[in-house]
Amino acid sequence: MLRKEKPDEERKLAADDRKILTDIRWELQEQRKYLEIFRHAVASDVLDQVGAFTLQRQYTFEKTVEQIVSRRLSFARFGDGELRTMLRSEFNLRFQPWSADLAADLREVLLFDGYDADRLLLGFPYPYRSLHWSGVWLDIWSEVRPLLRTDLMYGNSHLSRPIFFQQLGQRGVDMWRTVWQDREICIVTGENSRFTLVPQLFDNVKDSKVVHSTPVNAYADLPRLMKVLEDEDPEQLFLLSLGPSGTLVAAWLARMGRWAIDIGHISDSWANVFSGGKWPESLAVRRK
Protein backbone atom coordinates (compact mmCIF):
# COMPACT_ATOMS: atom_id res chain seq x y z
CA MET A 1 0.00 0.00 0.00
CA LEU A 2 1.38 3.38 -1.03
CA ARG A 3 1.98 5.90 1.68
CA LYS A 4 0.21 9.23 1.09
CA GLU A 5 2.23 12.39 1.33
CA LYS A 6 1.43 14.34 4.45
CA PRO A 7 -0.28 17.70 3.82
CA ASP A 8 2.68 19.69 5.17
CA GLU A 9 5.09 17.77 2.91
CA GLU A 10 2.87 18.48 -0.10
CA ARG A 11 2.77 22.15 0.77
CA LYS A 12 6.57 22.20 1.11
CA LEU A 13 7.01 20.55 -2.30
CA ALA A 14 4.58 23.00 -3.89
CA ALA A 15 6.37 25.92 -2.25
CA ASP A 16 9.72 24.63 -3.50
CA ASP A 17 8.34 24.34 -7.04
CA ARG A 18 6.97 27.89 -6.90
CA LYS A 19 10.33 29.19 -5.69
CA ILE A 20 12.15 27.44 -8.53
CA LEU A 21 9.72 28.89 -11.09
CA THR A 22 10.01 32.34 -9.52
CA ASP A 23 13.80 32.14 -9.66
CA ILE A 24 13.70 31.04 -13.31
CA ARG A 25 11.32 33.88 -14.18
CA TRP A 26 13.53 36.41 -12.41
CA GLU A 27 16.59 35.10 -14.23
CA LEU A 28 14.86 35.34 -17.61
CA GLN A 29 13.72 38.88 -16.85
CA GLU A 30 17.28 39.86 -15.90
CA GLN A 31 18.61 38.28 -19.10
CA ARG A 32 16.04 40.21 -21.12
CA LYS A 33 17.21 43.45 -19.52
CA TYR A 34 20.81 42.69 -20.43
CA LEU A 35 19.80 41.76 -23.99
CA GLU A 36 17.92 45.05 -24.33
CA ILE A 37 20.97 46.96 -23.09
CA PHE A 38 23.11 45.05 -25.57
CA ARG A 39 20.66 45.71 -28.41
CA HIS A 40 20.61 49.45 -27.67
CA ALA A 41 24.39 49.53 -27.54
CA VAL A 42 24.77 47.68 -30.84
CA ALA A 43 21.99 49.54 -32.70
CA SER A 44 22.39 52.99 -31.16
CA ASP A 45 24.58 54.52 -33.85
CA VAL A 46 22.47 53.20 -36.73
CA LEU A 47 19.18 54.22 -35.08
CA ASP A 48 20.59 57.67 -34.42
CA GLN A 49 21.47 57.99 -38.12
CA VAL A 50 17.96 56.93 -39.15
CA GLY A 51 16.48 59.37 -36.64
CA ALA A 52 18.65 62.22 -37.88
CA PHE A 53 17.63 61.55 -41.47
CA THR A 54 13.92 61.49 -40.68
CA LEU A 55 14.18 64.61 -38.53
CA GLN A 56 15.70 66.49 -41.45
CA ARG A 57 14.02 64.92 -44.49
CA GLN A 58 10.67 63.43 -43.38
CA TYR A 59 7.33 65.19 -42.97
CA THR A 60 5.29 64.56 -39.84
CA PHE A 61 2.06 62.58 -40.09
CA GLU A 62 0.01 65.77 -40.32
CA LYS A 63 2.33 67.43 -42.83
CA THR A 64 2.33 64.31 -45.02
CA VAL A 65 -1.47 64.40 -45.34
CA GLU A 66 -1.39 68.15 -45.88
CA GLN A 67 1.09 67.76 -48.76
CA ILE A 68 -0.96 64.98 -50.37
CA VAL A 69 -4.15 67.05 -50.27
CA SER A 70 -2.90 70.58 -50.95
CA ARG A 71 -0.53 69.59 -53.77
CA ARG A 72 -2.57 66.63 -55.07
CA LEU A 73 0.46 64.40 -54.68
CA SER A 74 0.46 60.70 -55.31
CA PHE A 75 1.98 58.72 -52.47
CA ALA A 76 4.16 55.60 -52.82
CA ARG A 77 5.13 54.01 -49.51
CA PHE A 78 8.31 52.15 -48.62
CA GLY A 79 8.15 50.01 -45.50
CA ASP A 80 10.41 47.26 -44.26
CA GLY A 81 8.81 44.82 -46.72
CA GLU A 82 9.57 46.97 -49.75
CA LEU A 83 13.08 47.83 -48.58
CA ARG A 84 14.04 44.25 -47.79
CA THR A 85 12.45 42.98 -51.01
CA MET A 86 14.59 45.50 -52.85
CA LEU A 87 17.81 44.44 -51.10
CA ARG A 88 17.49 40.81 -50.02
CA SER A 89 16.92 38.07 -52.58
CA GLU A 90 16.09 35.60 -49.79
CA PHE A 91 13.24 37.79 -48.51
CA ASN A 92 9.68 36.73 -49.36
CA LEU A 93 6.42 38.19 -48.13
CA ARG A 94 3.49 35.82 -47.57
CA PHE A 95 1.69 37.29 -50.56
CA GLN A 96 4.62 38.42 -52.72
CA PRO A 97 7.55 36.17 -53.63
CA TRP A 98 10.85 37.88 -54.41
CA SER A 99 11.92 38.51 -57.98
CA ALA A 100 14.86 40.37 -59.48
CA ASP A 101 12.55 42.53 -61.60
CA LEU A 102 10.45 43.52 -58.59
CA ALA A 103 13.59 44.46 -56.67
CA ALA A 104 14.87 46.51 -59.62
CA ASP A 105 11.55 48.36 -60.05
CA LEU A 106 11.42 49.23 -56.36
CA ARG A 107 14.99 50.51 -56.49
CA GLU A 108 14.15 52.72 -59.49
CA VAL A 109 11.24 54.30 -57.61
CA LEU A 110 13.31 54.86 -54.44
CA LEU A 111 16.02 56.50 -56.53
CA PHE A 112 13.26 58.73 -57.94
CA ASP A 113 14.60 58.00 -61.42
CA GLY A 114 12.23 59.56 -63.95
CA TYR A 115 9.68 60.86 -61.44
CA ASP A 116 8.41 64.37 -60.72
CA ALA A 117 8.44 65.75 -57.17
CA ASP A 118 5.43 67.90 -58.08
CA ARG A 119 3.42 64.73 -58.71
CA LEU A 120 4.84 62.06 -56.42
CA LEU A 121 5.73 61.90 -52.74
CA LEU A 122 7.69 58.90 -51.48
CA GLY A 123 7.01 57.47 -48.05
CA PHE A 124 9.80 56.49 -45.66
CA PRO A 125 9.21 54.45 -42.48
CA TYR A 126 8.45 55.95 -39.10
CA PRO A 127 11.71 56.02 -37.07
CA TYR A 128 10.87 53.24 -34.64
CA ARG A 129 13.51 52.08 -32.18
CA SER A 130 11.78 48.78 -31.39
CA LEU A 131 13.33 45.31 -31.41
CA HIS A 132 11.91 44.57 -34.87
CA TRP A 133 13.04 47.82 -36.45
CA SER A 134 16.44 47.71 -34.75
CA GLY A 135 17.01 44.44 -36.57
CA VAL A 136 15.74 45.86 -39.86
CA TRP A 137 17.97 48.93 -39.76
CA LEU A 138 21.04 47.02 -38.59
CA ASP A 139 20.57 44.75 -41.58
CA ILE A 140 19.85 47.24 -44.37
CA TRP A 141 20.60 50.85 -43.37
CA SER A 142 24.12 50.90 -44.83
CA GLU A 143 22.62 49.94 -48.20
CA VAL A 144 19.49 52.08 -48.00
CA ARG A 145 21.20 55.32 -46.99
CA PRO A 146 23.11 55.86 -50.29
CA LEU A 147 19.85 55.42 -52.23
CA LEU A 148 18.00 58.21 -50.43
CA ARG A 149 17.82 61.66 -51.98
CA THR A 150 19.02 64.60 -49.93
CA ASP A 151 17.18 67.07 -52.18
CA LEU A 152 13.73 65.58 -51.49
CA MET A 153 11.34 65.54 -48.55
CA TYR A 154 9.75 62.19 -47.73
CA GLY A 155 6.32 61.46 -46.34
CA ASN A 156 5.70 59.11 -43.44
CA SER A 157 4.97 55.59 -44.72
CA HIS A 158 3.15 54.69 -41.50
CA LEU A 159 0.38 57.09 -42.41
CA SER A 160 -1.97 54.13 -42.92
CA ARG A 161 -0.66 52.00 -40.06
CA PRO A 162 -2.05 51.64 -36.50
CA ILE A 163 0.49 54.08 -35.04
CA PHE A 164 -1.05 56.91 -37.08
CA PHE A 165 -4.47 56.34 -35.50
CA GLN A 166 -2.94 55.64 -32.09
CA GLN A 167 -1.22 59.01 -32.08
CA LEU A 168 -3.87 61.15 -33.77
CA GLY A 169 -7.11 59.35 -32.88
CA GLN A 170 -10.27 60.70 -34.52
CA ARG A 171 -8.33 63.67 -35.86
CA GLY A 172 -6.34 61.19 -37.96
CA VAL A 173 -9.56 59.69 -39.31
CA ASP A 174 -10.84 63.16 -40.19
CA MET A 175 -7.58 64.00 -41.93
CA TRP A 176 -7.82 60.93 -44.17
CA ARG A 177 -11.48 61.68 -44.92
CA THR A 178 -10.50 65.08 -46.32
CA VAL A 179 -8.38 63.31 -48.95
CA TRP A 180 -11.35 61.66 -50.70
CA GLN A 181 -14.18 63.93 -49.59
CA ASP A 182 -16.86 63.94 -52.36
CA ARG A 183 -14.48 62.27 -54.82
CA GLU A 184 -14.90 59.27 -57.10
CA ILE A 185 -12.41 56.65 -56.01
CA CYS A 186 -11.06 53.51 -57.61
CA ILE A 187 -9.84 50.86 -55.16
CA VAL A 188 -7.09 48.61 -56.53
CA THR A 189 -6.58 45.51 -54.43
CA GLY A 190 -6.17 41.74 -54.59
CA GLU A 191 -9.23 39.65 -55.33
CA ASN A 192 -10.90 38.49 -52.10
CA SER A 193 -8.45 40.63 -50.13
CA ARG A 194 -9.13 41.89 -46.61
CA PHE A 195 -9.52 45.51 -47.73
CA THR A 196 -12.95 46.98 -46.95
CA LEU A 197 -14.47 50.42 -47.35
CA VAL A 198 -14.87 51.04 -43.63
CA PRO A 199 -17.78 53.53 -43.37
CA GLN A 200 -16.02 55.51 -40.65
CA LEU A 201 -13.29 56.25 -43.19
CA PHE A 202 -15.03 56.15 -46.55
CA ASP A 203 -18.73 57.01 -46.28
CA ASN A 204 -18.03 60.52 -47.57
CA VAL A 205 -16.85 59.51 -51.06
CA LYS A 206 -18.97 60.44 -54.07
CA ASP A 207 -18.71 57.03 -55.68
CA SER A 208 -16.41 54.01 -55.60
CA LYS A 209 -15.42 51.06 -57.73
CA VAL A 210 -12.95 48.21 -57.31
CA VAL A 211 -10.37 46.88 -59.73
CA HIS A 212 -8.94 43.54 -58.68
CA SER A 213 -5.49 42.10 -59.11
CA THR A 214 -4.36 38.69 -57.88
CA PRO A 215 -4.34 38.09 -54.10
CA VAL A 216 -0.84 36.57 -54.28
CA ASN A 217 2.08 37.68 -56.47
CA ALA A 218 0.37 40.82 -57.74
CA TYR A 219 3.66 41.86 -59.30
CA ALA A 220 3.30 39.19 -62.00
CA ASP A 221 -0.14 40.64 -62.81
CA LEU A 222 1.05 44.25 -63.22
CA PRO A 223 1.31 44.26 -67.05
CA ARG A 224 -2.38 43.32 -67.30
CA LEU A 225 -3.42 45.53 -64.39
CA MET A 226 -1.73 48.66 -65.73
CA LYS A 227 -3.54 48.27 -69.07
CA VAL A 228 -6.83 48.09 -67.17
CA LEU A 229 -5.99 51.17 -65.12
CA GLU A 230 -4.92 53.14 -68.18
CA ASP A 231 -8.50 52.82 -69.45
CA GLU A 232 -10.00 54.07 -66.18
CA ASP A 233 -11.28 57.61 -65.74
CA PRO A 234 -8.12 59.66 -65.09
CA GLU A 235 -10.01 62.03 -62.79
CA GLN A 236 -10.64 59.31 -60.22
CA LEU A 237 -8.55 59.06 -57.08
CA PHE A 238 -6.82 55.67 -57.18
CA LEU A 239 -6.39 54.03 -53.77
CA LEU A 240 -4.00 51.09 -53.73
CA SER A 241 -3.88 48.19 -51.29
CA LEU A 242 -1.52 45.81 -53.05
CA GLY A 243 1.69 45.33 -51.04
CA PRO A 244 4.96 46.24 -52.82
CA SER A 245 3.04 46.33 -56.11
CA GLY A 246 0.95 49.15 -54.64
CA THR A 247 4.14 51.17 -54.18
CA LEU A 248 4.99 50.67 -57.85
CA VAL A 249 1.51 51.32 -59.21
CA ALA A 250 1.21 54.55 -57.22
CA ALA A 251 4.48 55.78 -58.74
CA TRP A 252 3.61 54.62 -62.25
CA LEU A 253 0.15 56.22 -62.17
CA ALA A 254 1.70 59.45 -60.89
CA ARG A 255 4.04 59.43 -63.87
CA MET A 256 0.92 59.18 -66.08
CA GLY A 257 -0.57 62.25 -64.41
CA ARG A 258 -3.06 60.30 -62.27
CA TRP A 259 -3.63 60.83 -58.56
CA ALA A 260 -2.82 57.59 -56.72
CA ILE A 261 -2.26 56.84 -53.05
CA ASP A 262 -0.84 53.65 -51.61
CA ILE A 263 -3.06 53.15 -48.54
CA GLY A 264 -1.99 49.60 -47.68
CA HIS A 265 -3.67 48.16 -44.56
CA ILE A 266 -5.59 51.32 -43.66
CA SER A 267 -8.91 49.55 -43.02
CA ASP A 268 -7.31 46.89 -40.79
CA SER A 269 -5.25 49.57 -39.04
CA TRP A 270 -8.40 51.57 -38.29
CA ALA A 271 -10.08 48.41 -36.96
CA ASN A 272 -7.06 47.56 -34.80
CA VAL A 273 -7.17 50.92 -33.03
CA PHE A 274 -10.88 51.75 -32.94
CA SER A 275 -12.68 48.41 -32.76
CA GLY A 276 -10.22 45.98 -31.22
CA GLY A 277 -9.26 44.29 -34.47
CA LYS A 278 -6.14 42.18 -34.83
CA TRP A 279 -2.77 43.51 -35.93
CA PRO A 280 -2.88 43.70 -39.77
CA GLU A 281 -0.07 41.20 -40.40
CA SER A 282 -1.67 38.62 -38.09
CA LEU A 283 -4.69 38.33 -40.39
CA ALA A 284 -4.99 35.93 -43.31
CA VAL A 285 -4.08 37.23 -46.77
CA ARG A 286 -7.56 36.38 -48.09
CA ARG A 287 -10.94 36.75 -46.50
CA LYS A 288 -12.51 33.45 -45.49
C-alpha positions as CSV (number, residue, x, y, z in Angstrom):
1,M,0.0,0.0,0.0
2,L,1.4,3.4,-1.0
3,R,2.0,5.9,1.7
4,K,0.2,9.2,1.1
5,E,2.2,12.4,1.3
6,K,1.4,14.3,4.4
7,P,-0.3,17.7,3.8
8,D,2.7,19.7,5.2
9,E,5.1,17.8,2.9
10,E,2.9,18.5,-0.1
11,R,2.8,22.2,0.8
12,K,6.6,22.2,1.1
13,L,7.0,20.5,-2.3
14,A,4.6,23.0,-3.9
15,A,6.4,25.9,-2.3
16,D,9.7,24.6,-3.5
17,D,8.3,24.3,-7.0
18,R,7.0,27.9,-6.9
19,K,10.3,29.2,-5.7
20,I,12.1,27.4,-8.5
21,L,9.7,28.9,-11.1
22,T,10.0,32.3,-9.5
23,D,13.8,32.1,-9.7
24,I,13.7,31.0,-13.3
25,R,11.3,33.9,-14.2
26,W,13.5,36.4,-12.4
27,E,16.6,35.1,-14.2
28,L,14.9,35.3,-17.6
29,Q,13.7,38.9,-16.9
30,E,17.3,39.9,-15.9
31,Q,18.6,38.3,-19.1
32,R,16.0,40.2,-21.1
33,K,17.2,43.5,-19.5
34,Y,20.8,42.7,-20.4
35,L,19.8,41.8,-24.0
36,E,17.9,45.1,-24.3
37,I,21.0,47.0,-23.1
38,F,23.1,45.0,-25.6
39,R,20.7,45.7,-28.4
40,H,20.6,49.4,-27.7
41,A,24.4,49.5,-27.5
42,V,24.8,47.7,-30.8
43,A,22.0,49.5,-32.7
44,S,22.4,53.0,-31.2
45,D,24.6,54.5,-33.9
46,V,22.5,53.2,-36.7
47,L,19.2,54.2,-35.1
48,D,20.6,57.7,-34.4
49,Q,21.5,58.0,-38.1
50,V,18.0,56.9,-39.2
51,G,16.5,59.4,-36.6
52,A,18.7,62.2,-37.9
53,F,17.6,61.5,-41.5
54,T,13.9,61.5,-40.7
55,L,14.2,64.6,-38.5
56,Q,15.7,66.5,-41.5
57,R,14.0,64.9,-44.5
58,Q,10.7,63.4,-43.4
59,Y,7.3,65.2,-43.0
60,T,5.3,64.6,-39.8
61,F,2.1,62.6,-40.1
62,E,0.0,65.8,-40.3
63,K,2.3,67.4,-42.8
64,T,2.3,64.3,-45.0
65,V,-1.5,64.4,-45.3
66,E,-1.4,68.2,-45.9
67,Q,1.1,67.8,-48.8
68,I,-1.0,65.0,-50.4
69,V,-4.2,67.1,-50.3
70,S,-2.9,70.6,-51.0
71,R,-0.5,69.6,-53.8
72,R,-2.6,66.6,-55.1
73,L,0.5,64.4,-54.7
74,S,0.5,60.7,-55.3
75,F,2.0,58.7,-52.5
76,A,4.2,55.6,-52.8
77,R,5.1,54.0,-49.5
78,F,8.3,52.1,-48.6
79,G,8.1,50.0,-45.5
80,D,10.4,47.3,-44.3
81,G,8.8,44.8,-46.7
82,E,9.6,47.0,-49.8
83,L,13.1,47.8,-48.6
84,R,14.0,44.3,-47.8
85,T,12.5,43.0,-51.0
86,M,14.6,45.5,-52.9
87,L,17.8,44.4,-51.1
88,R,17.5,40.8,-50.0
89,S,16.9,38.1,-52.6
90,E,16.1,35.6,-49.8
91,F,13.2,37.8,-48.5
92,N,9.7,36.7,-49.4
93,L,6.4,38.2,-48.1
94,R,3.5,35.8,-47.6
95,F,1.7,37.3,-50.6
96,Q,4.6,38.4,-52.7
97,P,7.6,36.2,-53.6
98,W,10.8,37.9,-54.4
99,S,11.9,38.5,-58.0
100,A,14.9,40.4,-59.5
101,D,12.5,42.5,-61.6
102,L,10.4,43.5,-58.6
103,A,13.6,44.5,-56.7
104,A,14.9,46.5,-59.6
105,D,11.6,48.4,-60.1
106,L,11.4,49.2,-56.4
107,R,15.0,50.5,-56.5
108,E,14.2,52.7,-59.5
109,V,11.2,54.3,-57.6
110,L,13.3,54.9,-54.4
111,L,16.0,56.5,-56.5
112,F,13.3,58.7,-57.9
113,D,14.6,58.0,-61.4
114,G,12.2,59.6,-64.0
115,Y,9.7,60.9,-61.4
116,D,8.4,64.4,-60.7
117,A,8.4,65.7,-57.2
118,D,5.4,67.9,-58.1
119,R,3.4,64.7,-58.7
120,L,4.8,62.1,-56.4
121,L,5.7,61.9,-52.7
122,L,7.7,58.9,-51.5
123,G,7.0,57.5,-48.0
124,F,9.8,56.5,-45.7
125,P,9.2,54.4,-42.5
126,Y,8.5,56.0,-39.1
127,P,11.7,56.0,-37.1
128,Y,10.9,53.2,-34.6
129,R,13.5,52.1,-32.2
130,S,11.8,48.8,-31.4
131,L,13.3,45.3,-31.4
132,H,11.9,44.6,-34.9
133,W,13.0,47.8,-36.5
134,S,16.4,47.7,-34.8
135,G,17.0,44.4,-36.6
136,V,15.7,45.9,-39.9
137,W,18.0,48.9,-39.8
138,L,21.0,47.0,-38.6
139,D,20.6,44.8,-41.6
140,I,19.9,47.2,-44.4
141,W,20.6,50.9,-43.4
142,S,24.1,50.9,-44.8
143,E,22.6,49.9,-48.2
144,V,19.5,52.1,-48.0
145,R,21.2,55.3,-47.0
146,P,23.1,55.9,-50.3
147,L,19.9,55.4,-52.2
148,L,18.0,58.2,-50.4
149,R,17.8,61.7,-52.0
150,T,19.0,64.6,-49.9
151,D,17.2,67.1,-52.2
152,L,13.7,65.6,-51.5
153,M,11.3,65.5,-48.6
154,Y,9.8,62.2,-47.7
155,G,6.3,61.5,-46.3
156,N,5.7,59.1,-43.4
157,S,5.0,55.6,-44.7
158,H,3.2,54.7,-41.5
159,L,0.4,57.1,-42.4
160,S,-2.0,54.1,-42.9
161,R,-0.7,52.0,-40.1
162,P,-2.0,51.6,-36.5
163,I,0.5,54.1,-35.0
164,F,-1.1,56.9,-37.1
165,F,-4.5,56.3,-35.5
166,Q,-2.9,55.6,-32.1
167,Q,-1.2,59.0,-32.1
168,L,-3.9,61.1,-33.8
169,G,-7.1,59.4,-32.9
170,Q,-10.3,60.7,-34.5
171,R,-8.3,63.7,-35.9
172,G,-6.3,61.2,-38.0
173,V,-9.6,59.7,-39.3
174,D,-10.8,63.2,-40.2
175,M,-7.6,64.0,-41.9
176,W,-7.8,60.9,-44.2
177,R,-11.5,61.7,-44.9
178,T,-10.5,65.1,-46.3
179,V,-8.4,63.3,-48.9
180,W,-11.3,61.7,-50.7
181,Q,-14.2,63.9,-49.6
182,D,-16.9,63.9,-52.4
183,R,-14.5,62.3,-54.8
184,E,-14.9,59.3,-57.1
185,I,-12.4,56.6,-56.0
186,C,-11.1,53.5,-57.6
187,I,-9.8,50.9,-55.2
188,V,-7.1,48.6,-56.5
189,T,-6.6,45.5,-54.4
190,G,-6.2,41.7,-54.6
191,E,-9.2,39.6,-55.3
192,N,-10.9,38.5,-52.1
193,S,-8.4,40.6,-50.1
194,R,-9.1,41.9,-46.6
195,F,-9.5,45.5,-47.7
196,T,-12.9,47.0,-46.9
197,L,-14.5,50.4,-47.3
198,V,-14.9,51.0,-43.6
199,P,-17.8,53.5,-43.4
200,Q,-16.0,55.5,-40.7
201,L,-13.3,56.3,-43.2
202,F,-15.0,56.1,-46.6
203,D,-18.7,57.0,-46.3
204,N,-18.0,60.5,-47.6
205,V,-16.9,59.5,-51.1
206,K,-19.0,60.4,-54.1
207,D,-18.7,57.0,-55.7
208,S,-16.4,54.0,-55.6
209,K,-15.4,51.1,-57.7
210,V,-13.0,48.2,-57.3
211,V,-10.4,46.9,-59.7
212,H,-8.9,43.5,-58.7
213,S,-5.5,42.1,-59.1
214,T,-4.4,38.7,-57.9
215,P,-4.3,38.1,-54.1
216,V,-0.8,36.6,-54.3
217,N,2.1,37.7,-56.5
218,A,0.4,40.8,-57.7
219,Y,3.7,41.9,-59.3
220,A,3.3,39.2,-62.0
221,D,-0.1,40.6,-62.8
222,L,1.0,44.3,-63.2
223,P,1.3,44.3,-67.1
224,R,-2.4,43.3,-67.3
225,L,-3.4,45.5,-64.4
226,M,-1.7,48.7,-65.7
227,K,-3.5,48.3,-69.1
228,V,-6.8,48.1,-67.2
229,L,-6.0,51.2,-65.1
230,E,-4.9,53.1,-68.2
231,D,-8.5,52.8,-69.4
232,E,-10.0,54.1,-66.2
233,D,-11.3,57.6,-65.7
234,P,-8.1,59.7,-65.1
235,E,-10.0,62.0,-62.8
236,Q,-10.6,59.3,-60.2
237,L,-8.6,59.1,-57.1
238,F,-6.8,55.7,-57.2
239,L,-6.4,54.0,-53.8
240,L,-4.0,51.1,-53.7
241,S,-3.9,48.2,-51.3
242,L,-1.5,45.8,-53.1
243,G,1.7,45.3,-51.0
244,P,5.0,46.2,-52.8
245,S,3.0,46.3,-56.1
246,G,0.9,49.2,-54.6
247,T,4.1,51.2,-54.2
248,L,5.0,50.7,-57.9
249,V,1.5,51.3,-59.2
250,A,1.2,54.6,-57.2
251,A,4.5,55.8,-58.7
252,W,3.6,54.6,-62.3
253,L,0.2,56.2,-62.2
254,A,1.7,59.5,-60.9
255,R,4.0,59.4,-63.9
256,M,0.9,59.2,-66.1
257,G,-0.6,62.2,-64.4
258,R,-3.1,60.3,-62.3
259,W,-3.6,60.8,-58.6
260,A,-2.8,57.6,-56.7
261,I,-2.3,56.8,-53.0
262,D,-0.8,53.6,-51.6
263,I,-3.1,53.1,-48.5
264,G,-2.0,49.6,-47.7
265,H,-3.7,48.2,-44.6
266,I,-5.6,51.3,-43.7
267,S,-8.9,49.6,-43.0
268,D,-7.3,46.9,-40.8
269,S,-5.2,49.6,-39.0
270,W,-8.4,51.6,-38.3
271,A,-10.1,48.4,-37.0
272,N,-7.1,47.6,-34.8
273,V,-7.2,50.9,-33.0
274,F,-10.9,51.8,-32.9
275,S,-12.7,48.4,-32.8
276,G,-10.2,46.0,-31.2
277,G,-9.3,44.3,-34.5
278,K,-6.1,42.2,-34.8
279,W,-2.8,43.5,-35.9
280,P,-2.9,43.7,-39.8
281,E,-0.1,41.2,-40.4
282,S,-1.7,38.6,-38.1
283,L,-4.7,38.3,-40.4
284,A,-5.0,35.9,-43.3
285,V,-4.1,37.2,-46.8
286,R,-7.6,36.4,-48.1
287,R,-10.9,36.8,-46.5
288,K,-12.5,33.4,-45.5
